[in-house]
C-alpha cells in the first residue's frame, strides 16, 4: 500500500501553485515570471528568488530590482 505525500514527509502542492524545484517553497507569480524571463521562457519548473540568486551568482536584491524594473516598464507580458 502506498503512503500519502504528507505521510512520507512530502508537502502536497496546492492545485496550480508551482513549487521551487530546489527547496520546494511555494512560488509567487513574480518568481515564476522572472525565472521565465531570465532562464527559460518555456519552463515548467522554477526556482524561488533565493535559489535563483544562488544559481545566477547574484544577490536577492538584484533579482527583486529586475522584477520591479519589468513591472514598471510595463512592456513584458510576464509581469502584467
C-alpha positions in Angstrom: 0.0 0.0 0.0 1.4 3.4 -1.0 1.7 6.2 1.6 0.2 9.6 1.1 2.6 12.5 0.4 2.0 14.0 3.9 2.8 10.6 5.5 6.1 10.4 3.7 7.1 13.9 4.8 6.5 15.4 1.5 4.3 18.6 1.3 1.4 18.3 -1.1 1.3 21.0 -3.7 -1.9 23.1 -3.9 -3.5 22.7 -7.3 -2.0 25.0 -9.8 0.7 26.5 -7.5 4.2 25.8 -8.6 7.0 24.9 -6.1 10.7 25.8 -6.3 12.5 22.8 -7.8 15.4 23.2 -5.4 13.8 23.9 -2.0 10.1 23.2 -2.6 8.9 26.6 -1.4 5.5 27.8 -3.0 6.2 30.3 -5.7 4.6 33.7 -6.4 3.7 34.8 -9.9 6.7 37.2 -9.9 9.1 34.3 -9.1 7.8 32.2 -12.0 7.9 35.2 -14.3 11.5 36.3 -13.5 12.6 32.7 -14.0 10.9 32.5 -17.4 12.4 35.9 -18.3 15.9 35.2 -17.3 16.3 31.5 -17.7 13.8 29.8 -20.0 10.6 31.3 -21.4 9.0 27.8 -21.8 9.9 26.5 -18.3 7.5 24.3 -16.4 9.8 24.1 -13.3 11.1 27.1 -11.5 13.5 28.4 -8.8 12.4 30.8 -6.0 14.2 34.1 -5.8 16.7 32.9 -3.2 17.6 29.7 -5.2 17.7 31.7 -8.5 20.1 34.2 -6.9 22.4 31.3 -5.9 22.1 29.8 -9.4 23.0 33.2 -11.0 25.6 34.1 -8.5 24.0 37.4 -7.5 22.0 38.7 -4.6 18.3 38.5 -3.9 18.1 42.3 -4.2 19.4 42.3 -7.8 16.6 39.9 -8.8 13.9 41.9 -6.9 15.2 45.1 -8.6 14.9 43.4 -12.0 11.3 42.4 -11.2 10.5 46.0 -10.2 12.1 47.2 -13.5 10.0 44.9 -15.7 6.8 45.7 -13.7 7.4 49.5 -14.1 8.4 49.2 -17.8 5.0 47.5 -18.5 6.3 46.0 -21.7 6.8 42.4 -20.6 3.7 40.3 -20.7 5.1 38.1 -17.9 4.8 40.9 -15.4 1.4 42.3 -16.2 
